Amino acid sequence: MSIRHAAFTKAVLALALLALPHLATAQTVRYLVVPLVLAPSQIDCVPTAINQAGEIVGYCNAGSLDSLAVVWRNGAAEPLGRLPNGVYSKAQAINSTGTIVGEGDTKDLIGKAIVQRNGQWLEIDGSGGSYQSAQAITDAGVIFGRFSSAGHPGIETEDPVFWVFDPDHDRYNRFDLPKAAGTPSTGFSGASVFAVSRFGIAAGGVSTDLVGNRAAVWMNDAASTLVVLATPSDRSSALAFAVSDDGRTAGWAFSGVQPPAPLVDRAVMWLNDAGRTLVDIGTLPGDAWSRAFGINSAGQVVGASYDLANVPRGFIFQNGALSELSALLDPSSAGWTIGETAGINNDGIIIATGRLNGEFHPVKLVPIEVPGDITPPIITLPARITAEATNSTGAVVLFDVSASDAIDGVVPVICNPLSGSTFALGTTTVNCTASDAAGNQATAAFAVMVQDTTGPVITVPSNITVEANGPVAVNFVVSAVDSVDGVVAVVCIPPSGALFPLGSTTVTCVAADARGNSATGSFVTLVQRPAGAADTTAPVLTLPATIRAKGTATGAVVTYTATAVDNVDGEVAVTCTPPSGSLFAKGKTTVNCAATDSSGNIAGGSFVVQVTGSGKT
């Protein structure tokens, strides 16, 4: 059994007992900004790591040669000092027991791997090398980092290593981690470790002639098995910078050019499934490049997204969505903007840098659950819609609906029936539903009434002219079509086939649908004699039957009506003798009538008026 494997036996077993990660519930999570106090006489402090107890390490005087390692415990900042004669120190990691590791020098600015013991920094590795750095530490106290022998020609530049404490000799022993196949023994290549989980899964990068610059993880098995991770197809290189306790990793992919050139750094993560699936995190809207710096066992990834001027905006990637941290701050933290993040623990506490009123601060972001969203969206519906039927199935009806949520803004609305559906004649209720991200659901309804108020379209012939010497039967065709009922019956007066007299006759036609909507149409039928034909037909007289009246000794005044109709002239005058209104003597009197048309054709007829006495004189 290897030394490292022995050190990890308990840690491997502990994976089965790994506490469930902090997961966001249905409640809304916001972040409270807690500024980290500055170490005495220090400026520009930045956090680098946080453990499960909430202890944070980092360094001050960032960007200067004389940086100073610092730890934040219980809200207080504690400077950690430097190695004897050292110019700088940086705290890079802290485990759950509070052991801190990092990097420092002994006046020559050449990095040494260092560990805090008994309140002071100690060199981990005294075996030499041109550069060392302790980057991470497990809960079992195994330290991971980088060791370089570039000062010795003919030896590779950098090795991924881990150090295990040897209590028998009171020292740390260094062991190499595997490097990718094809790593040359000379030249600037090798591998680096940047992070380790509490239980010993390491993450970093390898550089070889065969695979190029690739992200990698080293498993916590006896062989420290190296797994080279996939790189996005549009990038040539990648680096794993963070690893969760359950083996998920995060970092960035790049193309060997410096930001903000095109196709540069883009935040990515690798899942802990069998294929180590690559997930492209991308950038915040409007930004050019991004990097991921931390990941926890809930799969929450934190990092920063940068614009073309390299101004950072802190982000969190969770549940497949990328969000700007500044937009997730609690109202009590209004005014803060979050820049680069450095890590996140399993309780979801994030360490980062931020600005308030333009001033730079190291901060931690504490997730707080605000009262859950219990308010459903508000649905905006049209008023009752009335549409005219276009066919027997009804009408296609379009409508607009929308919904707005106080938290989520505009949310989709689902209606049944859908807009654009065919609605049957009558009234149909449209039921609409909208839900927000918290699952609050709103329902609303409105009515669509499809009616038929349009009469049929009636088709009549053009005016008809017929030549005849007298009344003649005239046939014609009329029709009517309704948009809903289809073909409907038409009634015409006079009907087709009726006898039409000489002259003009207006034919009026009516059609109605099943709902009583009607339409009318008309045309004129003209019956005329053929050119040059003479009128030899006399008018037709209409006379009363025998009239009986009682009168006095002198007789009785009798009135009557006599008419005559000519097939050409129409109604013509009738002359009767004695005329209507005359005094008729007692007894029978024959009344003779005659009518003459314009062609001189005479019709004659008579009737009798019989006057009887009344017995009075």
Secondary structure, 3 states (H helix, E strand, C coil): CCHHHHHHHHHHHHHCCCCCCCCCCCCEEEEEEEECCCCCCCCCCEEEEECCCCCEEEEECCCCCCCEEEEEECCEEEEEECCCCCCCEEEEEECCCCCEEEEECCCCCCCEEEEEECCEEEECCCCCCCEEEEEEECCCCCEEEEEECCCCCCCCCEEEEEEEEECCCCEEEEEECCCCCCCCCCCCCEEEEEEECCCCCEEEEEEECCCEEEEEEECCCCCCCEEECCCCCCCCEEEEEEECCCCCEEEEEECCCCCCCCCCCEEEEECCCCCCCEEEEECCCCCCEEEEEEECCCCCEEEEEECCCCCEEEEEEECCEEEEHHHHECHHHCCEEEEEEEEECCCCCEEEEEEECCEEEEEEEEEEEECCCCCCCEEECCCCEEEECCECCEEECCCCCEEEECCCEEECEEEECCCCCEECCEEEEEEEEEECCCCCEEEEEEEEEEECCCCCEEECCCCEEEECCCCEECCCCCEEEECCCEEECEEEECCCCCEECCEEEEEEEEEECCCCCEEEEEEEEEEECCCCCCCCCCCEEECCCCEEEEEECCEEEECCCCEEEECCCEEECEEEECCCCEEECCEEEEEEEEEECCCCCEEEEEEEEEEEECCCC
